[in-house]
Amino acid sequence: MRRLAIPADQQRVYDIYMHPEVVPYLGFDPMPRAAFGKVFEPLFESGSFYVYEHAGVVQGFYKVQRHVGRAAHVACLGTLAVAPEVKGSGLARQIMQEVLDKLAASGIRRVELTVEADNPRAIAFYEHFGFVHEGTQRAAYKRAGDEGFVDELMYGLLLSPGRGPA
């Protein structure tokens, strides 16, 4: 079940976000639980950060934000992650399909996201849904402790009215 995040979700979101299999591919380096408020609070306050509960436990999350003005038909999807213990269960695919269906139903015609070039699992996941590589932001990402920089790949997906991916 998808729902907007609430403050009580912070601890579970931290557990997923800071997991060693997840944190390399999200926007912040590992940090203590007490410092995580600086990450969670802006997500929560955006009003566009969703958690996905399965069997009563938050097992994933994402942020989706619609652009304004002439780009109001475009949404940006980010901070998508599922708990490592449900990896391979199909939950991520379920979440993504639901996101795309809801966006298409709300009039969104284009979805944008970025993914690290060294994350082949995520790249394959997005391409499975029809996302297309549209560009590369070279040396856009640097993890603490890594010697080099990581490219970010820009992906886009065109949606058809009421039918999901075009």
MDAnalysis code that builds the backbone (N, CA, C; Angstrom):
import MDAnalysis as mda
import numpy as np

u = mda.Universe.empty(498, n_residues=166, atom_resindex=np.repeat(np.arange(166), 3), trajectory=True)
u.add_TopologyAttr("name", ["N", "CA", "C"] * 166)
u.add_TopologyAttr("resid", np.arange(1, 167))
u.add_TopologyAttr("resname", ["MET", "ARG", "ARG", "LEU", "ALA", "ILE", "PRO", "ALA", "ASP", "GLN", "GLN", "ARG", "VAL", "TYR", "ASP", "ILE", "TYR", "MET", "HIS", "PRO", "GLU", "VAL", "VAL", "PRO", "TYR", "LEU", "GLY", "PHE", "ASP", "PRO", "MET", "PRO", "ARG", "ALA", "ALA", "PHE", "GLY", "LYS", "VAL", "PHE", "GLU", "PRO", "LEU", "PHE", "GLU", "SER", "GLY", "SER", "PHE", "TYR", "VAL", "TYR", "GLU", "HIS", "ALA", "GLY", "VAL", "VAL", "GLN", "GLY", "PHE", "TYR", "LYS", "VAL", "GLN", "ARG", "HIS", "VAL", "GLY", "ARG", "ALA", "ALA", "HIS", "VAL", "ALA", "CYS", "LEU", "GLY", "THR", "LEU", "ALA", "VAL", "ALA", "PRO", "GLU", "VAL", "LYS", "GLY", "SER", "GLY", "LEU", "ALA", "ARG", "GLN", "ILE", "MET", "GLN", "GLU", "VAL", "LEU", "ASP", "LYS", "LEU", "ALA", "ALA", "SER", "GLY", "ILE", "ARG", "ARG", "VAL", "GLU", "LEU", "THR", "VAL", "GLU", "ALA", "ASP", "ASN", "PRO", "ARG", "ALA", "ILE", "ALA", "PHE", "TYR", "GLU", "HIS", "PHE", "GLY", "PHE", "VAL", "HIS", "GLU", "GLY", "THR", "GLN", "ARG", "ALA", "ALA", "TYR", "LYS", "ARG", "ALA", "GLY", "ASP", "GLU", "GLY", "PHE", "VAL", "ASP", "GLU", "LEU", "MET", "TYR", "GLY", "LEU", "LEU", "LEU", "SER", "PRO", "GLY", "ARG", "GLY", "PRO", "ALA"])
u.atoms.positions = np.array([
    [0.838, -1.183, 0.000],
    [0.000, 0.000, 0.000],
    [0.885, 1.250, 0.000],
    [0.611, 2.128, -0.920],
    [1.332, 3.393, -1.031],
    [0.637, 4.453, -0.188],
    [1.448, 5.267, 0.475],
    [0.905, 6.402, 1.215],
    [1.995, 7.450, 1.382],
    [1.578, 8.687, 1.640],
    [2.557, 9.727, 1.932],
    [3.287, 9.375, 3.224],
    [4.561, 9.679, 3.261],
    [5.358, 9.429, 4.461],
    [4.871, 10.306, 5.610],
    [5.025, 9.787, 6.805],
    [4.725, 10.530, 8.026],
    [5.988, 10.533, 8.888],
    [6.085, 11.444, 9.859],
    [7.300, 11.493, 10.682],
    [7.672, 10.164, 11.330],
    [6.684, 9.358, 11.690],
    [6.964, 8.070, 12.336],
    [7.686, 7.098, 11.402],
    [7.722, 7.377, 10.107],
    [8.408, 6.506, 9.149],
    [9.915, 6.716, 9.122],
    [10.394, 7.768, 9.767],
    [11.809, 8.125, 9.646],
    [12.747, 6.978, 9.997],
    [12.461, 6.240, 11.047],
    [13.381, 5.185, 11.477],
    [13.469, 4.060, 10.451],
    [12.320, 3.637, 9.927],
    [12.339, 2.561, 8.928],
    [12.953, 3.040, 7.617],
    [12.669, 4.274, 7.220],
    [13.288, 4.825, 6.018],
    [14.805, 4.855, 6.199],
    [15.261, 5.234, 7.381],
    [16.700, 5.229, 7.671],
    [17.272, 3.819, 7.488],
    [16.594, 2.823, 8.033],
    [17.097, 1.451, 7.952],
    [17.289, 1.010, 6.504],
    [16.367, 1.384, 5.634],
    [16.479, 1.014, 4.219],
    [17.527, 1.884, 3.534],
    [17.417, 3.194, 3.702],
    [18.294, 4.148, 3.015],
    [19.762, 3.898, 3.335],
    [20.063, 3.626, 4.576],
    [21.456, 3.486, 5.008],
    [21.972, 2.048, 4.929],
    [21.169, 1.145, 4.422],
    [21.639, -0.231, 4.255],
    [22.809, -0.230, 3.267],
    [23.851, -1.015, 3.498],
    [25.020, -1.022, 2.612],
    [24.722, -1.328, 1.146],
    [23.633, -2.044, 0.864],
    [23.280, -2.329, -0.532],
    [22.517, -1.181, -1.193],
    [21.999, -0.265, -0.399],
    [21.151, 0.815, -0.913],
    [21.880, 2.154, -0.937],
    [22.542, 2.496, 0.150],
    [23.102, 3.840, 0.324],
    [24.068, 4.283, -0.780],
    [24.817, 3.395, -1.426],
    [25.702, 3.893, -2.484],
    [24.961, 4.559, -3.640],
    [23.689, 4.237, -3.805],
    [22.949, 4.706, -4.971],
    [21.924, 5.792, -4.657],
    [21.929, 6.292, -3.449],
    [21.070, 7.412, -3.097],
    [21.952, 8.629, -2.838],
    [21.363, 9.750, -2.514],
    [22.082, 11.019, -2.550],
    [22.983, 11.371, -1.386],
    [23.016, 10.569, -0.336],
    [23.825, 10.911, 0.832],
    [24.698, 9.738, 1.232],
    [25.842, 10.048, 1.783],
    [26.735, 9.022, 2.295],
    [26.228, 8.507, 3.634],
    [26.728, 7.354, 4.086],
    [26.294, 6.813, 5.376],
    [26.456, 7.830, 6.497],
    [25.482, 7.810, 7.404],
    [25.492, 8.733, 8.542],
    [24.806, 8.075, 9.719],
    [25.066, 8.570, 10.913],
    [24.385, 8.010, 12.084],
    [22.884, 8.318, 12.052],
    [22.132, 7.473, 12.713],
    [20.674, 7.631, 12.776],
    [20.287, 9.036, 13.251],
    [21.004, 9.564, 14.227],
    [20.669, 10.877, 14.789],
    [20.811, 12.010, 13.777],
    [21.628, 11.823, 12.760],
    [21.844, 12.869, 11.750],
    [20.892, 12.750, 10.563],
    [20.135, 11.677, 10.481],
    [19.321, 11.393, 9.298],
    [18.158, 12.375, 9.107],
    [17.811, 13.104, 10.144],
    [16.740, 14.093, 10.010],
    [17.004, 15.082, 8.890],
    [18.265, 15.419, 8.656],
    [18.581, 16.379, 7.588],
    [18.264, 15.815, 6.211],
    [18.145, 14.499, 6.091],
    [17.743, 13.862, 4.835],
    [16.228, 13.668, 4.817],
    [15.681, 13.127, 5.899],
    [14.264, 12.775, 5.933],
    [13.350, 13.995, 5.951],
    [13.671, 14.993, 6.725],
    [12.763, 16.137, 6.884],
    [12.451, 16.831, 5.567],
    [13.437, 17.153, 4.716],
    [13.068, 17.765, 3.431],
    [12.238, 16.834, 2.540],
    [12.503, 15.534, 2.597],
    [11.683, 14.588, 1.836],
    [10.239, 14.634, 2.326],
    [10.064, 14.546, 3.631],
    [8.728, 14.575, 4.232],
    [8.028, 15.896, 3.923],
    [8.736, 16.999, 4.099],
    [8.140, 18.320, 3.910],
    [7.792, 18.606, 2.450],
    [8.367, 17.866, 1.525],
    [8.064, 18.079, 0.104],
    [6.615, 17.739, -0.224],
    [5.999, 16.903, 0.599],
    [4.635, 16.468, 0.310],
    [4.555, 15.527, -0.879],
    [5.704, 15.033, -1.320],
    [5.733, 14.145, -2.489],
    [6.621, 12.924, -2.251],
    [6.850, 12.610, -0.983],
    [7.659, 11.454, -0.613],
    [6.712, 10.372, -0.097],
    [6.730, 9.249, -0.796],
    [5.811, 8.156, -0.490],
    [6.565, 6.959, 0.062],
    [5.891, 6.253, 0.967],
    [6.395, 4.970, 1.430],
    [5.434, 3.904, 0.925],
    [5.954, 2.711, 0.805],
    [5.156, 1.576, 0.354],
    [5.209, 0.520, 1.439],
    [4.031, 0.228, 2.002],
    [3.933, -0.781, 3.045],
    [3.535, -2.119, 2.442],
    [4.152, -3.149, 2.948],
    [3.793, -4.508, 2.577],
    [3.721, -5.305, 3.872],
    [2.597, -5.949, 4.108],
    [2.367, -6.705, 5.345],
    [2.574, -5.823, 6.575],
    [2.169, -4.542, 6.472],
    [2.221, -3.625, 7.602],
    [3.580, -3.030, 7.898],
    [4.567, -3.292, 7.044],
    [5.921, -2.782, 7.272],
    [6.351, -1.973, 6.051],
    [6.940, -0.810, 6.276],
    [7.467, -0.023, 5.170],
    [8.603, -0.821, 4.524],
    [8.440, -1.116, 3.234],
    [9.430, -1.921, 2.513],
    [10.036, -1.170, 1.328],
    [9.594, 0.053, 1.103],
    [10.144, 0.835, 0.003],
    [9.683, 2.267, 0.079],
    [10.287, 3.098, -0.762],
    [9.906, 4.508, -0.805],
    [10.362, 5.127, -2.115],
    [9.793, 6.284, -2.405],
    [10.183, 7.053, -3.580],
    [9.643, 8.466, -3.442],
    [10.213, 9.351, -4.230],
    [9.741, 10.726, -4.310],
    [9.371, 10.992, -5.758],
    [8.233, 11.610, -5.965],
    [7.814, 11.982, -7.311],
    [7.268, 13.402, -7.241],
    [7.767, 14.239, -8.125],
    [7.367, 15.632, -8.098],
    [7.053, 16.115, -9.507],
    [5.902, 16.727, -9.631],
    [5.459, 17.256, -10.919],
    [6.103, 18.617, -11.145],
    [6.537, 18.854, -12.370],
    [7.059, 20.169, -12.732],
    [5.892, 21.156, -12.831],
    [6.208, 22.430, -12.989],
    [5.181, 23.465, -13.090],
    [5.301, 24.183, -14.434],
    [4.319, 25.028, -14.715],
    [4.339, 25.835, -15.934],
    [4.243, 24.988, -17.187],
    [5.054, 25.326, -18.173],
    [5.019, 24.623, -19.461],
    [5.431, 23.157, -19.354],
    [6.077, 22.812, -18.275],
    [6.509, 21.426, -18.080],
    [5.610, 20.692, -17.080],
    [4.387, 21.173, -16.894],
    [3.475, 20.559, -15.919],
    [3.072, 19.136, -16.290],
    [3.373, 18.731, -17.498],
    [3.075, 17.353, -17.934],
    [4.221, 16.397, -17.606],
    [5.254, 16.897, -16.909],
    [6.465, 16.131, -16.613],
    [6.582, 15.923, -15.100],
    [6.981, 14.717, -14.711],
    [7.256, 14.417, -13.305],
    [8.667, 13.867, -13.188],
    [9.298, 14.173, -12.087],
    [10.634, 13.667, -11.786],
    [10.504, 12.615, -10.686],
    [11.043, 11.444, -10.936],
    [10.997, 10.334, -9.991],
    [12.386, 10.135, -9.409],
    [12.476, 10.002, -8.108],
    [13.783, 9.801, -7.484],
    [13.661, 9.147, -6.124],
    [14.805, 8.930, -5.508],
    [14.899, 8.344, -4.173],
    [14.088, 7.055, -4.083],
    [14.131, 6.274, -5.147],
    [13.395, 5.012, -5.182],
    [14.278, 3.904, -4.629],
    [13.761, 3.208, -3.625],
    [14.506, 2.092, -3.043],
    [13.533, 1.132, -2.379],
    [13.931, -0.133, -2.337],
    [13.194, -1.133, -1.564],
    [14.155, -1.768, -0.574],
    [13.594, -2.296, 0.479],
    [14.395, -2.965, 1.503],
    [15.122, -4.155, 0.886],
    [16.401, -4.324, 1.199],
    [17.151, -5.447, 0.626],
    [16.508, -6.812, 0.883],
    [15.810, -6.958, 1.988],
    [15.205, -8.263, 2.283],
    [14.038, -8.602, 1.356],
    [13.510, -7.626, 0.607],
    [12.442, -7.924, -0.357],
    [12.943, -7.830, -1.796],
    [14.250, -7.606, -1.967],
    [14.824, -7.549, -3.312],
    [14.567, -8.878, -4.024],
    [14.126, -8.793, -5.277],
    [13.835, -9.993, -6.054],
    [12.425, -10.530, -5.863],
    [11.636, -9.906, -5.004],
    [10.278, -10.389, -4.728],
    [9.244, -9.856, -5.707],
    [9.634, -8.875, -6.529],
    [8.679, -8.238, -7.430],
    [8.058, -6.986, -6.853],
    [8.389, -6.669, -5.610],
    [7.797, -5.494, -4.971],
    [8.210, -4.203, -5.685],
    [9.464, -4.091, -6.089],
    [9.908, -2.882, -6.785],
    [9.146, -2.710, -8.091],
    [8.931, -3.790, -8.802],
    [8.164, -3.716, -10.061],
    [6.723, -3.300, -9.782],
    [6.163, -3.830, -8.718],
    [4.796, -3.470, -8.337],
    [4.719, -1.978, -8.021],
    [5.678, -1.484, -7.251],
    [5.706, -0.070, -6.903],
    [5.828, 0.775, -8.168],
    [6.772, 0.427, -9.044],
    [6.999, 1.219, -10.246],
    [5.771, 1.224, -11.139],
    [5.136, 0.079, -11.327],
    [3.944, 0.040, -12.176],
    [2.844, 0.916, -11.598],
    [2.668, 0.860, -10.285],
    [1.658, 1.691, -9.638],
    [1.980, 3.175, -9.818],
    [3.236, 3.543, -9.652],
    [3.651, 4.941, -9.832],
    [3.322, 5.386, -11.255],
    [3.727, 4.610, -12.248],
    [3.503, 4.989, -13.644],
    [2.013, 5.063, -13.965],
    [1.228, 4.137, -13.459],
    [-0.217, 4.165, -13.696],
    [-0.848, 5.415, -13.088],
    [-0.466, 5.749, -11.860],
    [-1.023, 6.933, -11.201],
    [-0.591, 8.217, -11.916],
    [0.663, 8.266, -12.349],
    [1.129, 9.456, -13.061],
    [0.377, 9.621, -14.380],
    [0.232, 8.543, -15.133],
    [-0.492, 8.612, -16.410],
    [-1.939, 9.057, -16.178],
    [-2.580, 8.516, -15.144],
    [-3.971, 8.870, -14.850],
    [-4.114, 10.335, -14.439],
    [-3.034, 10.918, -13.891],
    [-3.085, 12.318, -13.447],
    [-2.685, 13.300, -14.546],
    [-2.427, 12.797, -15.742],
    [-2.090, 13.679, -16.849],
    [-0.611, 13.828, -17.132],
    [0.222, 13.134, -16.387],
    [1.664, 13.180, -16.657],
    [1.925, 12.438, -17.963],
    [2.742, 13.026, -18.824],
    [3.066, 12.407, -20.111],
    [4.542, 12.087, -20.233],
    [5.362, 12.583, -19.306],
    [6.800, 12.318, -19.340],
    [7.291, 12.150, -17.904],
    [8.105, 11.098, -17.694],
    [8.712, 10.851, -16.392],
    [10.226, 10.879, -16.593],
    [10.912, 11.613, -15.723],
    [12.368, 11.731, -15.786],
    [12.975, 11.176, -14.515],
    [14.177, 10.640, -14.645],
    [14.935, 10.192, -13.477],
    [16.413, 10.155, -13.834],
    [17.240, 10.065, -12.812],
    [18.668, 9.848, -13.020],
    [19.071, 8.591, -12.277],
    [20.114, 7.939, -12.791],
    [20.616, 6.713, -12.182],
    [22.135, 6.708, -12.343],
    [22.835, 6.229, -11.342],
    [24.285, 6.169, -11.395],
    [24.721, 5.164, -12.453],
    [25.744, 5.517, -13.195],
    [26.230, 4.670, -14.284],
    [26.778, 3.340, -13.778],
    [27.143, 3.263, -12.503],
    [27.687, 2.020, -11.955],
    [26.619, 1.189, -11.221],
    [25.365, 1.386, -11.592],
    [24.270, 0.648, -10.980],
    [23.504, -0.136, -12.058],
    [24.117, -1.209, -12.584],
    [23.502, -1.938, -13.697],
    [22.142, -2.547, -13.365],
    [21.945, -2.933, -12.125],
    [20.648, -3.517, -11.737],
    [19.531, -2.484, -11.899],
    [19.769, -1.255, -11.441],
    [18.756, -0.198, -11.575],
    [18.557, 0.185, -13.033],
    [19.634, 0.251, -13.788],
    [19.527, 0.597, -15.210],
    [18.644, -0.430, -15.920],
    [18.886, -1.702, -15.691],
    [18.074, -2.756, -16.312],
    [16.615, -2.657, -15.858],
    [16.413, -2.342, -14.591],
    [15.060, -2.186, -14.040],
    [14.304, -1.089, -14.777],
    [14.919, 0.083, -14.896],
    [14.249, 1.208, -15.557],
    [14.032, 0.923, -17.040],
    [15.003, 0.330, -17.680],
    [14.851, 0.019, -19.107],
    [13.740, -1.014, -19.328],
    [13.539, -1.907, -18.383],
    [12.432, -2.871, -18.462],
    [11.091, -2.144, -18.572],
    [10.976, -1.000, -17.924],
    [9.739, -0.221, -17.951],
    [9.673, 0.732, -19.141],
    [10.699, 0.718, -19.977],
    [10.673, 1.539, -21.182],
    [11.412, 2.849, -21.085],
    [12.063, 3.106, -19.961],
    [12.862, 4.331, -19.849],
    [14.004, 4.278, -20.854],
    [14.318, 5.419, -21.431],
    [15.336, 5.533, -22.459],
    [16.446, 6.459, -21.969],
    [17.693, 6.041, -22.175],
    [18.853, 6.865, -21.816],
    [18.881, 8.081, -22.723],
    [18.829, 9.264, -22.131],
    [18.765, 10.503, -22.908],
    [20.000, 11.378, -22.763],
    [20.876, 11.027, -21.864],
    [22.084, 11.823, -21.710],
    [22.887, 11.383, -20.512],
    [24.079, 11.943, -20.411],
    [24.996, 11.602, -19.318],
    [25.533, 12.872, -18.691],
    [25.445, 12.929, -17.397],
    [26.084, 14.003, -16.643],
    [27.404, 13.425, -16.140],
    [28.477, 13.823, -16.796],
    [29.782, 13.255, -16.487],
    [30.285, 13.735, -15.131],
    [30.886, 12.812, -14.387],
    [31.485, 13.092, -13.078],
    [30.526, 13.870, -12.179],
    [29.265, 13.449, -12.139],
    [28.224, 14.184, -11.418],
    [28.074, 13.763, -9.962],
    [28.717, 12.697, -9.581],
    [28.414, 12.069, -8.299],
    [29.716, 11.619, -7.660],
    [29.892, 11.877, -6.376],
    [31.097, 11.419, -5.670],
    [30.701, 10.895, -4.310],
    [31.036, 9.651, -4.088],
    [30.770, 9.035, -2.795],
    [31.975, 9.253, -1.886],
    [31.718, 9.474, -0.614],
    [32.810, 9.589, 0.355],
    [33.606, 8.289, 0.325],
    [34.890, 8.403, 0.297],
    [35.746, 7.226, 0.301],
    [36.086, 6.702, -1.079],
    [35.343, 7.116, -2.103],
    [35.669, 6.704, -3.470],
    [36.706, 7.659, -4.041],
    [37.608, 7.118, -4.793],
    [38.648, 7.948, -5.395],
    [38.110, 8.774, -6.555],
    [37.292, 8.161, -7.383],
    [36.816, 8.837, -8.581],
    [35.368, 9.277, -8.480],
    [34.935, 9.880, -9.567],
    [33.561, 10.347, -9.678],
    [32.746, 9.351, -10.488],
    [31.429, 9.435, -10.345],
    [30.510, 8.553, -11.052],
    [29.639, 9.408, -11.969],
    [29.429, 8.925, -13.183],
    [28.508, 9.591, -14.098],
    [27.070, 9.302, -13.668],
    [26.204, 10.277, -13.909],
    [24.777, 10.049, -13.727],
    [24.140, 10.001, -15.100],
    [23.286, 9.017, -15.290],
    [22.605, 8.844, -16.553],
    [21.195, 9.410, -16.435],
    [20.813, 10.188, -17.418],
    [19.481, 10.776, -17.438],
    [18.588, 9.885, -18.291],
    [17.451, 9.518, -17.730],
    [16.486, 8.658, -18.412],
    [15.135, 9.352, -18.486],
    [14.408, 9.066, -19.554],
    [13.063, 9.595, -19.724],
    [12.129, 8.518, -20.232],
    [10.868, 8.681, -19.920],
    [9.817, 7.765, -20.357],
    [8.608, 8.586, -20.764],
    [8.095, 8.343, -21.960],
    [6.868, 8.984, -22.401],
    [5.695, 8.073, -22.079],
    [4.655, 8.643, -21.477],
    [3.459, 7.894, -21.111],
    [2.332, 8.230, -22.066],
    [1.505, 7.241, -22.351],
    [0.302, 7.452, -23.157],
    [-0.865, 7.685, -22.223],
    [-1.817, 8.530, -22.613],
    [-2.983, 8.767, -21.745],
    [-3.694, 7.474, -21.410],
    [-3.794, 7.170, -20.115],
    [-4.546, 6.016, -19.645],
    [-3.974, 4.649, -19.964],
    [-2.768, 4.596, -20.575],
    [-2.234, 3.297, -20.957],
    [-0.840, 3.031, -20.402],
    [-0.292, 3.915, -19.625],
    [1.056, 3.696, -19.105],
    [2.113, 4.038, -20.131],
    [3.242, 3.349, -20.117],
    [4.351, 3.699, -21.018],
    [3.928, 3.680, -22.489],
    [4.386, 4.713, -23.218],
    [4.027, 4.844, -24.639],
    [4.848, 3.887, -25.495],
])
